[in-house]
Amino acid sequence: MDPILQAKNVSAWFQKIRALRDINMDVNANTVTAIIGPSGCGKSTFIRCLNRLHEEVPGTSATGQVIVDGKDIYGPGIDPVMIRRKIGMVFQKPNPFPALSVFDNVAAGLKLAGVRRRSILNEVVEKSLRHAALWDEVRDKLSKPGTSLSGGQQQRLCIARALAVGPPVLLMDEPTSALDPISTAKIEELIFQLKKDVTIIIVTHNMQQAARISDKTAFFLLGELVEFGETSTVFTVPKEERTERYITGKFG
């Protein structure tokens, strides 16, 4: 199977501090890849390099290649905005646009892309909310502010917003860390359903979560990719001693 996304020798810096060291990873379509590791090991920096968000922070830089659809997203003439439509992002804390309604939150990316026909907006908003398992809860609240929803609903609203522009890849940076157990379970169930249509790369501190929802797991440590493989293998018979020590709680 040809990978939908390839990271080749990806390195990243915050000014002179090197945060990532030559990361190589192939991600297949319609899979969930979990990225685990202790705080400060480069997990979030890595996925922010996958849609060129890393460069939005002053003083940062990145090298290497990220190949999507046969093209390097860091190649000459590539528009980062277009890249972020193809590689969506859901952040740690729910961040619906505070001045916009539930409907307009989901439709924001479409409108930015020039879609104005109401029938199309209505169709895509409903479809995206259904994919985010939120439609039945908000169908009568579409005109209310997105921030009026509960925390778990806001996070699913942000997922719907990301899905609305049809990205083949969705990045999630600890999407359940600020949520209660019930909301977390809903997001995990949603991720399992979404991989039928979208490839997901998720950063998580929760190793039990990684084991539950992912097909493959990558273990990062001090900016290096220590081990990457089938989740069942990484968690039961890891190849690297550092992976085994982290998973068994000998350091964290």
Secondary structure, DSSP 8 states (H G I E B T S, - for coil): --EEEEEEEEEEEETTEEEEEEEEEEEETT-EEEEE-STTSSHHHHHHHTTT-GGGSTTEEEEEEEEETTEETTSTT--HHHHHHHEEEE-SS----TTSBHHHHHHHHHHHTT---HHHHHHHHHHHHHHTT-HHHHTT-TTSBGGGS-HHHHHHHHHHHHHTT--SEEEEESTTTTS-HHHHHHHHHHHHHHTTT-EEEEE-S-HHHHHHH-SEEEEEETTEEEEEEEHHHHHHS-SSHHHHHHHTTS--
